[in-house]
């Protein structure tokens, strides 16, 4: 009886060892999958260190996310937006001017990474991007209210190159340069509230623009 128990324990131990060996590749594979969340803190940094910047070449994405499929390949997402409102009114007069500018940016792509030493890491890849802009101006002259509206929609994509500096295995800073070809359409019109017969027909313009984003924006990256 004792021999049967010893043999049974030995078989169980051997089976557990085989099961553990079968599970090891799956565990390693899971460990290679990573998540990274990034926040564009260039504006915060600019309040500390005053620099002159060209906003046309800045990175428009406020948040980024990357799903690392293995140690080198990954899928990334980006989103950004802004909403600016101003109102001007001359004291003592009914005249006023209101302006609202709204923007949305989104991207999805993939990247390939390579180590450049102990703390540096380079990357490159391709993105598909979308842009939406709307500028609305309302002028009240006292005799009439005139609305000027301009709206832009664009889609495209292109390559990018990036550079990471890892402060520790989970925290780093990141910057990139990208070159996107954007194909879009821009609609504009004027609307007269009291004299609708003066309204403009919608003017549509198609555009093709090469948009270059320089490495002037800094992202704080957290990897988990």
KESEPA-276236 format. One record per residue (C-alpha): residue number from 1; chain; residue in one letter; x, y, z. Coordinates in Angstrom, 2 decimals, padded with zeros to 5 digits, always signed. Layout:
   num   cadena   residuo        px        py        pz
   NUM        A         A         X         Y         Z
...
END
This chain:
   num   cadena   residuo        px        py        pz
     1        A         X   +000.00   +000.00   +000.00
     2        A         X   +002.79   +002.41   +000.87
     3        A         X   +004.45   +001.67   -002.46
     4        A         X   +001.23   +002.53   -004.33
     5        A         X   +000.99   +005.86   -002.47
     6        A         X   +004.64   +006.70   -003.23
     7        A         X   +004.20   +005.84   -006.93
     8        A         X   +000.99   +007.91   -007.09
     9        A         X   +002.72   +010.93   -005.54
    10        A         X   +005.61   +010.55   -007.97
    11        A         X   +003.24   +010.43   -010.95
    12        A         X   +001.37   +013.48   -009.74
    13        A         X   +004.62   +015.39   -009.31
    14        A         X   +005.77   +014.39   -012.79
    15        A         X   +002.41   +015.41   -014.30
    16        A         X   +002.54   +018.76   -012.50
    17        A         X   +006.03   +019.32   -013.87
    18        A         X   +004.87   +018.63   -017.42
    19        A         X   +001.85   +020.92   -016.94
    20        A         X   +004.10   +023.69   -015.65
    21        A         X   +006.39   +023.31   -018.66
    22        A         X   +003.39   +023.56   -020.97
    23        A         X   +002.23   +026.71   -019.19
    24        A         X   +005.59   +028.49   -019.25
    25        A         X   +005.42   +029.71   -022.88
    26        A         X   +001.90   +031.07   -022.28
    27        A         X   +003.04   +032.90   -019.14
    28        A         X   +006.03   +034.38   -020.94
    29        A         X   +003.79   +035.41   -023.80
    30        A         X   +001.45   +037.18   -021.41
    31        A         X   +004.35   +038.96   -019.76
    32        A         X   +005.46   +040.36   -023.11
    33        A         X   +002.13   +042.14   -023.60
    34        A         X   +002.31   +045.64   -022.14
    35        A         X   +000.20   +048.79   -021.87
    36        A         X   +001.45   +052.35   -022.08
    37        A         X   -000.48   +055.53   -021.34
    38        A         X   +000.98   +058.88   -022.31
    39        A         X   +000.04   +062.48   -021.51
    40        A         X   +001.26   +065.48   -023.47
    41        A         X   +002.59   +067.86   -020.81
    42        A         X   +004.32   +070.34   -023.15
    43        A         X   +002.00   +073.19   -022.13
    44        A         X   +002.69   +072.54   -018.44
    45        A         X   +006.42   +072.43   -019.13
    46        A         X   +006.21   +075.67   -021.10
    47        A         X   +004.79   +077.46   -018.06
    48        A         X   +007.91   +076.46   -016.14
    49        A         X   +010.40   +077.04   -018.95
    50        A         X   +009.28   +079.83   -021.27
    51        A         X   +010.17   +079.05   -024.90
    52        A         X   +008.99   +080.37   -028.23
    53        A         X   +007.14   +077.61   -030.08
    54        A         X   +005.56   +077.21   -033.49
    55        A         X   +002.11   +075.83   -032.69
    56        A         X   +001.64   +074.68   -036.29
    57        A         X   +004.38   +072.07   -035.79
    58        A         X   +003.30   +070.86   -032.36
    59        A         X   +001.85   +067.45   -031.64
    60        A         X   -001.95   +067.86   -031.41
    61        A         X   -002.55   +064.65   -029.43
    62        A         X   -003.18   +065.14   -025.73
    63        A         X   -003.41   +061.43   -024.83
    64        A         X   -001.73   +058.37   -026.31
    65        A         X   -002.14   +054.67   -025.65
    66        A         X   -000.01   +051.75   -026.83
    67        A         X   -000.70   +048.03   -026.65
    68        A         X   +002.58   +046.16   -026.90
    69        A         X   +001.98   +042.86   -028.71
    70        A         X   +005.51   +041.66   -027.93
    71        A         X   +008.84   +043.24   -027.09
    72        A         X   +009.06   +045.12   -030.40
    73        A         X   +005.69   +045.44   -032.11
    74        A         X   +002.73   +047.44   -030.86
    75        A         X   -000.53   +049.16   -031.77
    76        A         X   -001.00   +052.77   -030.72
    77        A         X   -003.86   +055.25   -030.46
    78        A         X   -003.92   +059.01   -030.05
    79        A         X   -006.60   +061.61   -029.36
    80        A         X   -006.63   +065.36   -028.92
    81        A         X   -008.91   +068.35   -029.08
    82        A         X   -009.43   +071.97   -028.17
    83        A         X   -012.27   +074.44   -027.70
    84        A         X   -011.49   +078.15   -027.59
    85        A         X   -014.10   +080.87   -027.14
    86        A         X   -013.59   +084.64   -027.18
    87        A         X   -016.05   +087.54   -027.03
    88        A         X   -015.30   +091.16   -027.76
    89        A         X   -017.68   +094.01   -026.99
    90        A         X   -017.00   +097.73   -027.19
    91        A         X   -018.18   +099.48   -024.07
    92        A         X   -021.20   +101.70   -024.67
    93        A         X   -022.11   +100.08   -027.98
    94        A         X   -024.31   +097.14   -028.94
    95        A         X   -021.73   +095.82   -031.39
    96        A         X   -020.13   +092.55   -030.43
    97        A         X   -018.04   +089.78   -031.93
    98        A         X   -017.95   +086.16   -030.76
    99        A         X   -015.49   +083.56   -031.93
   100        A         X   -015.40   +079.84   -031.21
   101        A         X   -012.74   +077.47   -032.53
   102        A         X   -013.14   +073.72   -032.04
   103        A         X   -010.72   +070.99   -033.09
   104        A         X   -010.58   +067.20   -032.84
   105        A         X   -007.68   +064.91   -033.79
   106        A         X   -007.42   +061.11   -033.77
   107        A         X   -004.94   +058.53   -034.99
   108        A         X   -004.33   +054.78   -035.01
   109        A         X   -001.17   +053.02   -036.10
   110        A         X   +001.52   +050.49   -035.35
   111        A         X   +005.16   +050.85   -034.36
   112        A         X   +008.37   +048.87   -034.16
   113        A         X   +010.83   +049.49   -031.33
   114        A         X   +014.53   +048.95   -030.93
   115        A         X   +016.82   +049.48   -027.91
   116        A         X   +019.41   +052.26   -028.14
   117        A         X   +021.29   +051.59   -024.93
   118        A         X   +020.17   +051.01   -021.36
   119        A         X   +017.60   +053.80   -021.13
   120        A         X   +016.95   +054.95   -024.69
   121        A         X   +014.58   +053.30   -027.14
   122        A         X   +013.84   +054.24   -030.73
   123        A         X   +010.67   +053.56   -032.70
   124        A         X   +009.19   +054.01   -036.14
   125        A         X   +005.94   +053.06   -037.87
   126        A         X   +002.86   +054.20   -039.77
   127        A         X   -000.29   +056.05   -038.64
   128        A         X   -003.75   +056.68   -040.07
   129        A         X   -005.06   +060.06   -038.91
   130        A         X   -008.24   +062.12   -038.96
   131        A         X   -008.81   +065.84   -038.35
   132        A         X   -011.90   +067.98   -037.79
   133        A         X   -011.99   +071.76   -037.37
   134        A         X   -014.80   +074.28   -037.01
   135        A         X   -014.42   +078.04   -036.75
   136        A         X   -017.55   +080.10   -036.09
   137        A         X   -017.62   +083.89   -035.92
   138        A         X   -020.80   +085.81   -034.94
   139        A         X   -020.79   +089.58   -035.54
   140        A         X   -023.65   +091.66   -034.15
   141        A         X   -023.59   +095.13   -035.70
   142        A         X   -026.87   +096.25   -034.18
   143        A         X   -028.53   +096.18   -037.62
   144        A         X   -027.93   +092.52   -038.37
   145        A         X   -026.22   +089.40   -037.02
   146        A         X   -023.75   +087.81   -039.41
   147        A         X   -022.42   +084.29   -038.89
   148        A         X   -019.25   +083.19   -040.64
   149        A         X   -018.69   +079.44   -040.46
   150        A         X   -015.75   +077.43   -041.73
   151        A         X   -015.50   +073.65   -041.29
   152        A         X   -012.71   +071.27   -042.26
   153        A         X   -012.62   +067.47   -042.38
   154        A         X   -009.48   +065.57   -043.35
   155        A         X   -008.08   +062.05   -043.42
   156        A         X   -004.71   +060.62   -044.28
   157        A         X   -001.58   +059.17   -042.74
   158        A         X   +002.12   +058.63   -043.00
   159        A         X   +005.31   +057.59   -041.19
   160        A         X   +006.75   +058.69   -037.86
   161        A         X   +009.92   +058.22   -035.82
   162        A         X   +010.12   +058.48   -032.04
   163        A         X   +012.52   +058.38   -029.12
   164        A         X   +011.95   +057.17   -025.55
   165        A         X   +014.02   +057.84   -022.45
   166        A         X   +013.08   +055.49   -019.62
   167        A         X   +013.58   +056.97   -016.16
   168        A         X   +012.76   +053.55   -014.73
   169        A         X   +011.15   +050.43   -016.28
   170        A         X   +007.66   +051.92   -015.90
   171        A         X   +008.12   +055.67   -016.34
   172        A         X   +009.60   +057.51   -019.29
   173        A         X   +009.44   +060.56   -021.55
   174        A         X   +008.80   +060.46   -025.28
   175        A         X   +009.00   +062.71   -028.32
   176        A         X   +008.43   +062.11   -032.02
   177        A         X   +008.43   +063.56   -035.51
   178        A         X   +005.79   +062.61   -038.08
   179        A         X   +005.00   +063.33   -041.69
   180        A         X   +001.31   +063.01   -042.57
   181        A         X   -000.34   +063.54   -045.95
   182        A         X   -003.83   +064.90   -045.26
   183        A         X   -006.62   +064.93   -047.85
   184        A         X   -009.55   +067.10   -046.83
   185        A         X   -012.42   +069.39   -047.68
   186        A         X   -013.17   +072.83   -046.30
   187        A         X   -016.67   +074.35   -046.37
   188        A         X   -017.38   +077.98   -045.62
   189        A         X   -020.40   +080.30   -045.76
   190        A         X   -021.86   +083.54   -044.40
   191        A         X   -025.38   +083.74   -042.96
   192        A         X   -027.31   +087.02   -042.48
   193        A         X   -030.04   +086.70   -039.86
   194        A         X   -032.16   +089.70   -040.94
   195        A         X   -031.30   +089.68   -044.65
   196        A         X   -031.20   +086.00   -045.70
   197        A         X   -031.19   +086.99   -049.37
   198        A         X   -027.57   +088.03   -048.87
   199        A         X   -026.52   +084.58   -047.66
   200        A         X   -023.54   +083.07   -049.43
   201        A         X   -023.71   +079.72   -051.11
   202        A         X   -021.56   +077.10   -049.40
   203        A         X   -018.04   +077.35   -050.77
   204        A         X   -016.19   +074.02   -050.83
   205        A         X   -012.45   +073.63   -051.22
   206        A         X   -010.54   +070.35   -051.49
   207        A         X   -007.03   +070.26   -050.08
   208        A         X   -003.92   +068.09   -050.03
   209        A         X   -001.43   +069.04   -047.33
   210        A         X   +001.79   +067.53   -046.06
   211        A         X   +001.64   +068.10   -042.31
   212        A         X   +004.96   +067.91   -040.48
   213        A         X   +005.02   +067.51   -036.71
   214        A         X   +008.41   +068.28   -035.21
   215        A         X   +009.78   +066.70   -031.99
   216        A         X   +008.86   +069.78   -029.94
   217        A         X   +006.23   +068.08   -027.73
   218        A         X   +007.04   +065.92   -024.70
   219        A         X   +004.89   +063.04   -023.48
   220        A         X   +005.06   +061.52   -020.02
   221        A         X   +004.67   +057.74   -020.43
   222        A         X   +003.52   +055.23   -017.81
   223        A         X   +003.93   +051.54   -018.66
   224        A         X   +001.91   +048.87   -016.84
END
